[in-house]
Amino acid sequence: MSLSVSELDHFREHGYLVKPAVFRDADMEPIRDAISEIISDAADQLQRDGELEQTFPDARFEDRLAQLYRHDKDAAKKVYGAIMGNIGSGGGYSGAAMFDMVRHPPLLSCIQSIIGDEIVGSSVYRIRPKLPGDSHGEVPWHQDSGYTLSHCDTYMVVTCWIPLVDVSIENGCLYIIPDSHHEGVYTHYTGGHGGFLEIMKRDIPNIENAVPIEMAAGGVLFLTNVTPHASFDNTTDKVRWSIDLRYQNAATPNNVGELPGDYTPERAQVTMACYPGEADFVLQSPSHPDRVVSDADEFHRLREIYVNGHAHSPGRNWTPLTERTAAEQ
Ligand SMILES: O=C(O)CCC(=O)C(=O)O
């Protein structure tokens, strides 16, 4: 499976592409099982510690965390923290089932069509549960480049957004704005909805053309790092589970072969990985096959080194969102 010329043209021209059925149901079973196991272990532990009354062991994959959340919000947040990690410092699940999602051969073939055959798994990936009734569930308009260092703005880092359940407007699918990726990185503000970075609507050309991307589980929404996107409330009673993965060519700044301690405040920014705080990893390299991470334990070890290592990142100089700015939009 790779991208056809017309799919590639669509991606380049409009800044996004939806490709159905890149993952079959059986391909997603291991990650769903891994997530379910983390939920079970965390909920059981909270119950043993007296912090949670009910654990809903018989609930289905798309129901259980929603039931936990309705029952006890604080406990449910601790449970999903173990899966998703923290924005900014990573963490979250980095076991074998995640590694198999990241290096899924049909997905890598599509990625190769976009960025070439030297493929680095870009450091930021997330497993996201969008919970019904979570007032922090909205992810406001942003470009992924808003989160990475500015010297990477002109490089291509491809985001792959993969729903593990069917997604619709009702359960909080992604929205994108076609053709709005040609003008670089827009001004972001810190402390937007849900605590995330946010671009004011007035600053995004064509915002009126925003489209919801409803998709079946296992499809992939490919986005550029400068394609504005957002997601809103989940008004159903089930969890919207998705995974977002990122990929870049090996020539794009990365931290392969480096340690968090190599990132010091004195270091010149242009020599830094686009997102210093989490580990990048080589997934395909005809020129340096020895650098390819092919072992799930090695993947986990690399990720953990960065989670525990606190690499210095200069970040970006986005200013906080004030009530006045928010009201002006
Ligand atoms: O999954 C979501 O709702 C938001 C995902 C997102 O913004 C991203 O992957 O950059």
The ligand as an SDF file (V2000), in Angstrom:
LIG
                    3D

 10  9  0  0  0  0  0  0  0  0999 V2000
   -7.2250   13.8590   18.7080 O   0  0  0  0  0  0  0  0  0  0  0  0
   -7.6070   15.0270   18.8270 C   0  0  0  0  0  0  0  0  0  0  0  0
   -8.7280   15.3360   19.1420 O   0  0  0  0  0  0  0  0  0  0  0  0
   -6.6340   16.1290   18.5470 C   0  0  0  0  0  0  0  0  0  0  0  0
   -5.4060   15.6200   17.8920 C   0  0  0  0  0  0  0  0  0  0  0  0
   -4.4660   16.6930   17.4980 C   0  0  0  0  0  0  0  0  0  0  0  0
   -4.7170   17.8500   17.6050 O   0  0  0  0  0  0  0  0  0  0  0  0
   -3.1860   16.3100   16.9450 C   0  0  0  0  0  0  0  0  0  0  0  0
   -2.9460   15.1230   16.7270 O   0  0  0  0  0  0  0  0  0  0  0  0
   -2.3630   17.2220   16.7030 O   0  0  0  0  0  0  0  0  0  0  0  0
  1  2  2  0
  2  3  1  0
  2  4  1  0
  4  5  1  0
  5  6  1  0
  6  7  2  0
  6  8  1  0
  8  9  2  0
  8 10  1  0
M  END
$$$$
